[in-house]
Amino acid sequence: MYSPANTQSQSQLNSRTPQGQPLRASTQSTLFKFASNTPKERAFLPVQCSVDRTHSIFVEGGSVESDASASDVDQPLLPPSKRQRLTPSTSSNIIDESDATPIQPRRRATSTRGDSEELWSHARARRHGERDRERKKKIWYCFYGNKDCPRNYSTTNYDNIRSHLMNKHGWRQATGTLPRIIARATPSQSRTVADIDKARLNRRLIDLITSSNIPFRIAGNDKLHALLDEVLPGASKLLIKTHYTVAKHVKKEHDFYQEQLKGLLTTSRSLIHFTCDAWTANYGSHELLSITARFIASDGKLSKTLLALHKLPSGHAGAQCAPLFFETIVEYGIEQKVGYITSDNATCNDTMMSHLATLFSERLSIDWDPVQHRTRCFGHQINLASQALMSASSKEAVATALAQSQDPSEAISMLSQDTGLADHEAVDYLRQFFEWIMKSARRRREFKAAAGVSAMLNNTTRWNSWLSMIKRGLQSRSAIRTIQHAHEHMEQTTLQRRHWLFLEQLVEFMEPLQEVTKLCEGDNATLDQVLISMDFLRKHYEKSATEYATLNPVLAAAIHTSRFALDKWQAINSYTPAYAAALLLHPTYREAYINKQWPPSWRTPAITAVRALWNDKYKNKTKAVQAVSLSKEEEPNKLAQWQASLRHTSSVHIPEEFVHFTKSMPVLIDDAIQWWLEPTQQLNYPNLAQMAIDILSINPMSAESERVFSGCRRTLSWDRACLSAANLGYIECLKNWQKNLCLEEVDLPIDEGEEDGKENQEDQEDQEGQGDTLEGQGHCDDDDGVGIGIIPLDN
């Protein structure tokens, strides 16, 4: 076998194929060498790459300890008795020893694009001392390179030249232009520093800093100034110089665009709905409250935005969150347009809703029902059902966990201490295998090379992570089998055929849970999809429980337990009539869907609750249909006026809009909100249309707050731990507004003397400091030198 101790001559001999041809390889990629000169044992074995790659993984519980035996160190990589061929579906580097053949490089097809004349127009003349040809091939010299960048030219292949122009100089074949090139010959002297707009230049810098998570101190970086001066000498004098000024300018931009956002919210065509959630930063001491809004803008577009990111000074209790939420609503001037608030199922959010109702009553004299306006994140409910499937041993265990905590995260934590499918042999063996792989960076690299994918573990925070781990195991089944058979210490935990069959059945049941989660977390998801997904899952649970009752009794019992957890949250959703209203007001479903899909005991209470909402909030508030204002040049002629009168005459006002619409025949449409915004519906159902767009635009999930915190985690990196909560909020708002809203961009000037002023020490609390370097907080790399027995690595 090949070992690092081989001599140089042996290495050179092994780097050739049986026909004596050298293998094409580079130090940047996997090298292939022969393990032996005997035909029977000849196989390609990759050597460790010179550049290691880091892959994303799910880890539960932090670092893990090594439990591999010391004998693994000297164990043969793949003993002949256990050496197997992986299936073609895997991306393994192991090739069966019986028919190993050299891997030949793939030949690229010759180019027939016919652009040789265009490509040669970007070549320069040969200089003194430069060769004209190399091996009978003419050399092409790049015209635009600051240094010599020769490219060999062949009469049958232009790919090298074309790729160079595209990648280095931005050339596009369709137009033959070079947008990245400033000048063809010498730099232009026509533009001076006086021609540069200082305000626009600094706005571009602020946009770069906020959108790319760059520290404020980049403004004073000498290399950035040198880069600008290289493009145009003296341009760096116009740039902001200190991070204090950057922080002030970020706040100035935030305040400016916030005024535009206020105008969008006050002119919205629907109520404004919210999501809120709390999060503790990994670095620093920030505990943050995210408040996002969702509404239908004046142009009819379903829009979303981040309103504020508040620091919670005394924890995330509901009594602490309510005043901050109320202040945000008042600041934006939308007290009369507050709709529904979507958050997770924690009891602190119920407390926040009660305190909000008190603040509305005492300060604004608004009667606001905290129960009816509380919608719950559907994703958290699905996650609890999934955790109950995997961790709970019985319905009683689920009921006990919910009764003792009422907080989903605490309930999941309690369920994880119970015994369920997570302790089944198949799931447990697979998880033990992935844990062993992830204890060592070396084994992770080898598994990636053998399976083509990275190892993955479930965790308690990511939705559907159990399913992701099991699917990853099934995807890399062949590699797992090979590795387990190569190591004797895995003999007791080797996954057998019955285990793989159990995992396949488990994935088949769990995939619909992931499908409905993805359906309801999108930007265009509407509230009707929650009950539609619930009804789909109810049928799925019933069918699966019946199917696996005899085929897999263990899985069938777990399905019943998971169904119990899901039904608990579905009962809580009935507290607000908004969910049933979304079905009744959807043109595709209406009352016909409820009569067909729901049990009789569910129908009457749901329809009665929705009718009460209609009578109390919408029935007697007729609004006039807004006419489109026309200029004098756009005044209709006599024919157009007569046609408009016909449309109004043929449209008869419906006295009881709710009953007429809900009992009418359903119609198949793609977008319910846009259907209700059409002039026909606005004219026929003036009040019901307003109720429909208010209800359908409610957030089905609080996923937007989770996205905000994902952005915060990237912004608040370990070297920016001193970034204040205020500046973090400004940055995240600006990023969110630039991405989700169409706001007017304005170049805000820098005040005179702003660069020269010295800030007080107290002001530095709101700036980026230079705190002590934090220790790395990643999990320990338990590399004990034991590989997985497939790829030999030079130590």
Secondary structure, 3 states (H helix, E strand, C coil): CCCCCCCHHHHHHHCECCCCCECCCCCCCCEEEECCCCHHHCCEEEECCCCCCCCCCCCCCCCCCCCCCHHHCCCCCCCCCCCCCCCCCCCCCCCCHHHCCCCCCCCCCCCCCCCHHHHHCCECCCCCCCCCEECCEEEEEECCCCCCCEEECECCECHHHHHHHHHHHCCCCCCCCCCCCCCCCCCCCCCCHHHCCHHHHHHHHHHHHHHCCCCHHHHHCHHHHHHHHHHCCCHHHHCCCCHHHHHHHHHHHHHHHHHHHHHHHHCCCCCEEEEEEEEECCCCCCEEEEEEEEEECCCCCEEEEEEEEEECCCCCCHHHHHHHHHHHHHHHCCHHHEEEEEECCCHHHHHHHHHHHHHHHHHHCCCCCCCCCEEECHHHHHHHHHHHHHHCCCHHHHHHHHHHHCCHHHHHHHHHCCCCHHHCHHHHHHHHHHHHHHCCHHHHHHHHHHHCCCCCCCCCCCCCHHHHHHHHHHHCHHHHHHHHHCCHHHHHHCCCHHHHHHHHHHHHHHHHHHHHHHHHCCCCCCCHHHHHHHHHHHHHHHHHHHHHHHHCHHHHHHHHHHHHHHHHHHHHHCCCCHHHHHHHCCCCCHHHHHHHHCCHHHHHHHHHHHHHHHHHHCCCCCCCCCCCCCCHHHCCCHHHHHHHHHHHHHCCCCCCHHHHHHCCCCCCCCCHHHHHHCHHHHHHCHHHHHHHHHHHCCCCCCHHHHHHHHHHHHHCCHHHCCCCHHHHHHHHHHHHHHHHCCCCCCCCCCCCCCCCCCCCCHHHHHCCCCCCCCCCCCCCCCCCCCCCCCCCCCC
